């Protein structure tokens, strides 16, 4: 087994954590305080959602079916299947927000699909919840680590997976995100440099100039002398892009489907299907915003006009075609020529906010994640999100989407069978309900 497989395979078996204060049984008790109703940040995972409340407290909710998510478990004795709770009494599905442990005041949380929850606190320090053994980890363990009866690490007597630990290398950060399924992460340091860690693979996903299949446990600088204002990690792919301070976009990693956008000329050192260092996207456009989906990327130019590159299989370019596969190896006008203030990509769903605060989504819609009142295979042009709300942030995932409205209330829509919409009042449920329109979290 490779180092990458060993490192990230462990994550599928171990929990991240939410607070265990209060009643934590399967009879209706709920640990910790209720969701306060106001949010400053939200991010989505596979069947999970995490948000930061206005007071800096982090909350998570959704499925624990793979014993990988948001509240305490003993992975040696507890497992989730089609049941309401585990043998140790903790629920397999939490349909209401649960406060995460650690007492940290957060400003940002990001939920990777392998169950890795990372966040940046209000001092700009980067921490992650990671229950792996210290020798295989990318966080700084305290000196007093011990192990429990199942050889799981304990930090000051508490399962280390319930403790936010600083990422190796320290420093201050503006953003950080693990890819949805690729086992690597990249972030933007406060000095404008980009750095990545995790599995480099054959694509050079870390952007450090090499395609050596190694696992990097300390953030490694992205090659080149670029200073970035934004870094986007593919949600479900093996590439990342950076928006430089001169408004140019540079991408690295897997490029077999055009996701790097450099055009027809193949860069040097491409092996076998990736570019291990930043390459400039073609066209000479200047951008103000970037995002990255599964095998596509999208940028907004200085006027807010959208450009897409890569491959769309479910209408995620927003250019019509009823969900037919579309490929662009260089930035191409998309989103039906509309203009936006910000945009975010999920697996194959894209959502944006225009200058008036209206929300628009398009792409994959099998569970209603576009938010227009119906579920269809795909929606191939931008459609206004139902409900008449004005938005500060909208982030789509694989099958659900969430957003923060202009009054800081939090809303989600799409798949709800794992509690990821956060709407029902019950603490433990066997299944939730899909919603094809936004519903308010905690209500």
TITORPA-468531 format. One line per field, with one value per residue (C-alpha): x, y, z. Coordinates in steps of 0.02 Angstrom, whole numbers, always signed. Layout:
% TITORPA-468531
east	c(X,...);
north	c(Y,...);
up	c(Z,...);
This chain:
% TITORPA-468531
east	c(+0,+68,+95,-48,-167,-116,-133,-298,-373,-365,-473,-622,-622,-602,-710,-696,-785,-917,-943,-996,-1067,-1248,-1356,-1278,-1396,-1503,-1666,-1678,-1541,-1428,-1251,-1207,-1305,-1427,-1380,-1389,-1466,-1331,-1181,-1021,-962,-1027,-947,-1011,-939,-1005,-1156,-1109,-1110,-1006,-1032,-962,-1086,-1076,-991,-851,-916,-903,-1048,-1065,-1208,-1252,-1209,-1086,-1113,-927,-881,-785,-878,-930,-954,-869,-863,-761,-720,-666,-839,-960,-1018,-1158,-1269,-1452,-1480,-1518,-1372,-1214,-1175,-1097,-1257,-1202,-1313,-1272,-1362,-1374,-1499,-1463,-1298,-1183,-1044,-869,-746,-592,-655,-582,-655,-660,-678,-667,-701,-675,-737,-642,-730,-611,-683,-545,-610,-490,-513,-431,-458,-470,-283,-262,-187,-230,-288,-365,-457,-355,-358,-215,-63,+70,+195,+73,+2,+13,-29,+80,+36,+66,+206,+89,+6,-44,-156,-318,-364,-391,-223,-306,-209,-260,-213,-216,-331,-453,-463,-349,-481,-584,-444,-403,-215,-105,-46,+141,+243,+133,+115,-41,-169,-310,-386,-359,-457,-441,-504,-665,-588,-410,-317,-225,-251,-193,-208,-162,-41,-59,+94,+7,+106,+17,+62,-5,+8,-53,-38,+55,+8,+53,-22,+86,-68,+38,+109,+284,+371,+376,+264,+346,+207,+240,+138,+191,+148,+208,+137,+254,+264,+188,+326,+363,+367,+182,+88,-94,-254,-356,-323,-457,-443,-545,-702,-685,-533,-343,-305,-296,-287,-222,-276,-118,-113,-97,-269,-197,-245,-121,-169,-78,-112,-218,-252,-317,-489,-432,-451,-290,-349,-179,-240,-169,+16,+76,+192,+359,+372,+195,+194,+91,-71,-28,+75,+167,+189,+77,+40,-50,-224,-241,-327,-239,-396,-393,-496,-569,-631,-594,-665,-634,-758,-727,-638,-677,-631,-716,-661,-748,-663,-655,-829,-902,-917,-889,-760,-751,-619,-605,-747,-930,-1040,-1199,-1223,-1098,-1035,-1209,-1205,-1353,-1338,-1454,-1311,-1210,-1022,-931,-743,-641,-451,-442,-556,-719,-868,-997,-1146,-1249,-1155,-1216,-1111,-1081,-995,-939,-953,-922,-912,-960,-942,-1045,-1154,-1107,-1184,-1155,-1215,-1244,-1215,-1394,-1371,-1479,-1422,-1405,-1363,-1345,-1275,-1313,-1484,-1528,-1576,-1633,-1463,-1491,-1632,-1766,-1907,-1880,-1756,-1693,-1538,-1462,-1499,-1392,-1416,-1412,-1576,-1621,-1625,-1802,-1861,-1824,-1676,-1523,-1360,-1186,-1119,-1180,-1078,-1135,-1069,-1108,-1294,-1335,-1299,-1300,-1293,-1289,-1424,-1400,-1471,-1341,-1470,-1412,-1507,-1479,-1563,-1546,-1515,-1569,-1572,-1415,-1470,-1353,-1485,-1487,-1670,-1768,-1777,-1748,-1573,-1570,-1655,-1649,-1666,-1702,-1801,-1739,-1787,-1786,-1792,-1690,-1744,-1676,-1551,-1609,-1791);
north	c(+0,+170,+310,+407,+259,+224,+406,+447,+274,+291,+446,+349,+248,+381,+522,+707,+779,+890,+934,+796,+913,+890,+739,+632,+482,+421,+460,+640,+726,+844,+894,+1076,+1234,+1251,+1338,+1526,+1567,+1681,+1626,+1705,+1553,+1390,+1246,+1078,+904,+744,+719,+845,+1031,+1142,+1324,+1460,+1556,+1742,+1714,+1610,+1440,+1302,+1184,+1026,+911,+770,+585,+484,+329,+306,+352,+498,+654,+765,+690,+568,+384,+234,+168,+1,-41,+75,+74,+153,+66,+90,+123,+276,+265,+168,+44,+181,+284,+417,+452,+403,+556,+728,+838,+990,+1084,+1017,+1128,+1063,+1039,+1138,+1307,+1394,+1554,+1517,+1626,+1488,+1300,+1182,+1004,+883,+728,+611,+679,+804,+961,+1109,+1288,+1457,+1543,+1729,+1741,+1669,+1506,+1347,+1192,+1026,+885,+731,+569,+483,+422,+558,+473,+484,+655,+831,+915,+951,+831,+882,+799,+701,+592,+420,+284,+205,+22,+21,+104,+268,+426,+527,+709,+754,+606,+659,+574,+675,+674,+789,+916,+1049,+1034,+1160,+1110,+1081,+1231,+1358,+1529,+1629,+1587,+1665,+1504,+1316,+1172,+985,+923,+827,+658,+679,+677,+842,+1017,+1191,+1358,+1540,+1606,+1782,+1839,+1789,+1630,+1467,+1303,+1125,+961,+782,+662,+730,+581,+566,+734,+850,+909,+1000,+1115,+1102,+1055,+867,+719,+605,+503,+557,+614,+784,+814,+993,+1125,+1145,+1305,+1305,+1328,+1499,+1672,+1710,+1810,+1758,+1837,+1677,+1490,+1368,+1179,+1067,+1000,+820,+834,+834,+1014,+1185,+1364,+1527,+1704,+1810,+1990,+2047,+1967,+1822,+1642,+1499,+1316,+1153,+966,+853,+924,+778,+858,+1037,+1090,+1193,+1300,+1332,+1298,+1182,+1205,+1069,+1136,+1055,+927,+864,+686,+585,+684,+832,+988,+996,+1185,+1336,+1370,+1525,+1504,+1556,+1711,+1848,+1889,+1979,+1901,+1949,+1777,+1594,+1425,+1243,+1100,+918,+930,+1109,+1282,+1450,+1630,+1799,+1938,+2115,+2152,+1993,+1897,+1711,+1604,+1415,+1286,+1099,+975,+989,+835,+902,+1079,+1154,+1277,+1352,+1368,+1257,+1088,+995,+922,+858,+843,+1003,+1029,+1189,+1181,+1370,+1495,+1512,+1627,+1533,+1553,+1615,+1779,+1838,+1939,+1898,+1961,+1788,+1607,+1434,+1262,+1093,+924,+970,+1109,+1292,+1435,+1622,+1785,+1939,+2120,+2137,+1991,+1869,+1688,+1584,+1400,+1278,+1106,+940,+943,+762,+801,+980,+1056,+1196,+1258,+1299,+1192,+1037,+894,+853,+772,+940,+1124,+1191,+1379,+1489,+1490,+1603,+1513,+1504,+1601,+1782,+1795,+1903,+1811,+1838,+1664,+1508,+1348,+1192,+1019,+852,+836,+982,+1167,+1294,+1482,+1631,+1759,+1947,+1942,+1807,+1669,+1500,+1401,+1233,+1136,+975,+802,+785,+599,+612,+764,+878,+1014,+1042,+1088,+961,+992,+809,+766,+588,+535,+382,+486,+664,+739,+819,+998,+1074,+1250,+1332,+1291,+1380,+1283,+1247,+1282);
up	c(+0,-48,+76,-2,+10,+190,+243,+163,+178,+367,+358,+292,+453,+585,+652,+658,+805,+877,+1058,+1174,+1304,+1352,+1321,+1187,+1183,+1042,+1130,+1076,+1176,+1081,+1131,+1148,+1114,+970,+809,+846,+677,+603,+499,+435,+335,+263,+168,+110,+101,+24,+137,+269,+301,+416,+459,+570,+676,+704,+872,+792,+848,+718,+687,+580,+532,+414,+400,+501,+394,+365,+544,+473,+516,+657,+828,+948,+908,+954,+779,+849,+917,+828,+650,+554,+430,+401,+587,+690,+809,+845,+981,+1086,+1079,+956,+807,+629,+564,+645,+557,+665,+683,+819,+890,+857,+998,+1041,+1100,+947,+875,+690,+537,+406,+398,+252,+242,+130,+66,+157,+318,+351,+434,+434,+485,+505,+670,+703,+729,+552,+617,+521,+616,+568,+656,+616,+716,+624,+719,+738,+621,+474,+509,+442,+607,+758,+897,+1078,+1174,+1289,+1156,+1219,+1146,+1203,+1210,+1022,+985,+940,+988,+1140,+1167,+1352,+1379,+1241,+1070,+959,+824,+935,+954,+823,+799,+709,+536,+526,+474,+562,+486,+450,+316,+218,+148,+143,+68,+43,-125,-124,-163,-223,-56,-70,-5,-52,+32,+25,+155,+221,+121,-42,-72,-110,-25,-40,+56,+40,-106,-257,-365,-548,-591,-486,-392,-262,-395,-323,-485,-469,-512,-385,-304,-126,+22,+87,+271,+285,+167,+19,-80,-253,-383,-457,-382,-397,-268,-263,-199,-212,-224,-283,-257,-372,-290,-346,-459,-455,-500,-420,-483,-414,-452,-456,-396,-577,-612,-713,-674,-656,-637,-598,-581,-689,-862,-967,-979,-1007,-826,-827,-973,-1052,-1230,-1361,-1325,-1207,-1071,-1038,-898,-924,-856,-882,-876,-769,-752,-584,-582,-618,-802,-862,-932,-1113,-1180,-1082,-981,-815,-676,-508,-450,-483,-433,-479,-499,-539,-706,-747,-685,-698,-681,-679,-774,-707,-774,-696,-860,-836,-927,-912,-958,-937,-960,-914,-911,-831,-893,-771,-903,-910,-1100,-1143,-1223,-1104,-1006,-1153,-1128,-1170,-1168,-1179,-1169,-1150,-1060,-1155,-1118,-1017,-901,-1047,-1052,-881,-758,-575,-419,-359,-411,-333,-413,-340,-423,-577,-506,-513,-414,-425,-350,-458,-412,-349,-229,-326,-325,-483,-504,-648,-689,-605,-522,-488,-307,-328,-286,-412,-299,-426,-360,-465,-480,-654,-724,-765,-790,-931,-910,-753,-657,-512,-345,-276,-126,-171,-51,-73,-43,+27,-15,-105,-112,-206,-167,-247,-215,-100,-91,+50,+61,+179,+148,+163,+341,+388,+399,+333,+201,+114,-25,-124,-51,+130,+163,+270,+368,+270,+251,+438,+443,+549,+735,+782,+842,+778,+618,+507,+350,+301,+158,-1,-34,-207,-136,+4,+181,+333,+439,+615,+580);
